[in-house]
Structure formats: C-alpha cells, structure tokens
Amino acid sequence: MDEVKPLLVDLNQIAKIIGMSKGTVRSIIKTDKTFPKPIVFSTRIRRWKMGEINRWYSQVLGEKLPDEEPRKKRKYVRKPKEA
C-alpha cells in the first residue's frame, strides 16, 4: 500500500524534512520573507502546507526535497539583501 504524504506539516516535520534544526527553522521563519506563512489553528498550533514548503525549498536552495528520507543537516545561507 502506498504511504500517504501529509498535506500540512508542523515545525518538527519541516526541520526533519529539510535537515535543519528546529532553532534554525525558527530563525528562517522570522527572517526570510519568502518563507511560507503558516495556517494558525490556535495560539500554539501552526501548520504549513507541504506544497508551499517544497516550492520555498526549491527557490531558496535550487533543488527539490527528497521523497523518502530526511536530508542530512545543512547550513542555511541567506540571500544577500537587495538594495
């Protein structure tokens, strides 16, 4: 049977999928204006659309997310600020 992929993901899942720590992902969310906005269910529950995370990852890092296994930890490099 095929595995069902989630449509909505939380911070922990995003960190595992892209291979970065939760702290790094939180920092990216605060500083990167291109990072997708979450769906807010309550003050403590936020989820992101997996498709939007995939698009963001492709735009920022220039590669697609792997389908099967989490990536190894990698360093996030910010784009230079535009004047």
C-alpha positions as CSV (number, residue, x, y, z in Angstrom):
1,M,0.0,0.0,0.0
2,D,1.3,3.5,-0.8
3,E,2.2,5.8,2.0
4,V,0.1,8.9,2.4
5,K,2.1,12.1,2.4
6,P,0.9,14.8,4.8
7,L,-0.6,18.0,3.3
8,L,0.1,20.0,6.5
9,V,3.3,19.8,8.4
10,D,4.5,21.3,11.8
11,L,7.8,22.8,12.7
12,N,9.3,19.5,13.8
13,Q,8.4,17.8,10.5
14,I,9.8,20.8,8.5
15,A,13.1,20.5,10.4
16,K,13.4,16.8,9.7
17,I,12.4,17.1,6.1
18,I,14.9,19.9,5.2
19,G,17.6,18.6,7.5
20,M,18.0,21.6,9.8
21,S,17.5,22.1,13.5
22,K,14.2,23.5,14.9
23,G,16.1,26.6,16.0
24,T,17.4,27.2,12.5
25,V,14.0,26.8,11.0
26,R,12.5,29.2,13.6
27,S,15.2,31.7,12.7
28,I,14.4,31.3,9.0
29,I,10.7,31.8,9.6
30,K,11.5,35.1,11.4
31,T,14.0,36.5,8.9
32,D,13.2,35.1,5.5
33,K,10.3,37.0,4.0
34,T,9.9,34.3,1.3
35,F,9.2,31.5,3.8
36,P,5.5,30.4,3.5
37,K,3.0,31.7,6.1
38,P,1.5,29.2,8.4
39,I,-2.1,28.3,8.9
40,V,-2.9,29.2,12.5
41,F,-5.3,26.9,14.3
42,S,-4.7,28.4,17.7
43,T,-2.1,30.3,19.6
44,R,0.0,27.2,19.9
45,I,-0.8,25.2,16.8
46,R,0.6,26.3,13.4
47,R,0.9,24.2,10.3
48,W,2.4,24.8,6.9
49,K,1.2,23.5,3.5
50,M,3.7,20.9,2.3
51,G,3.5,22.1,-1.3
52,E,4.4,25.6,-0.2
53,I,7.4,24.3,1.8
54,N,8.5,22.3,-1.3
55,R,8.3,25.5,-3.5
56,W,10.2,27.6,-1.0
57,Y,12.9,24.9,-0.7
58,S,13.3,24.7,-4.5
59,Q,13.5,28.5,-4.8
60,V,16.0,29.1,-2.0
61,L,18.2,26.1,-2.3
62,G,17.7,25.3,-6.0
63,E,16.9,21.6,-5.5
64,K,13.8,19.5,-4.8
65,L,13.1,17.9,-1.5
66,P,13.7,14.2,-1.3
67,D,10.7,11.9,-1.2
68,E,11.9,9.2,1.0
69,E,14.5,10.1,3.7
70,P,15.2,13.3,5.6
71,R,18.2,15.2,4.4
72,K,21.4,15.5,6.4
73,K,21.8,18.7,8.4
74,R,22.9,21.6,6.2
75,K,23.8,25.2,6.8
76,Y,21.3,27.8,5.7
77,V,22.9,30.6,3.7
78,R,20.8,33.8,3.5
79,K,20.5,35.6,0.2
80,P,22.2,39.0,0.1
81,K,19.8,41.9,0.8
82,E,18.7,43.7,-2.2
83,A,19.2,47.5,-2.3
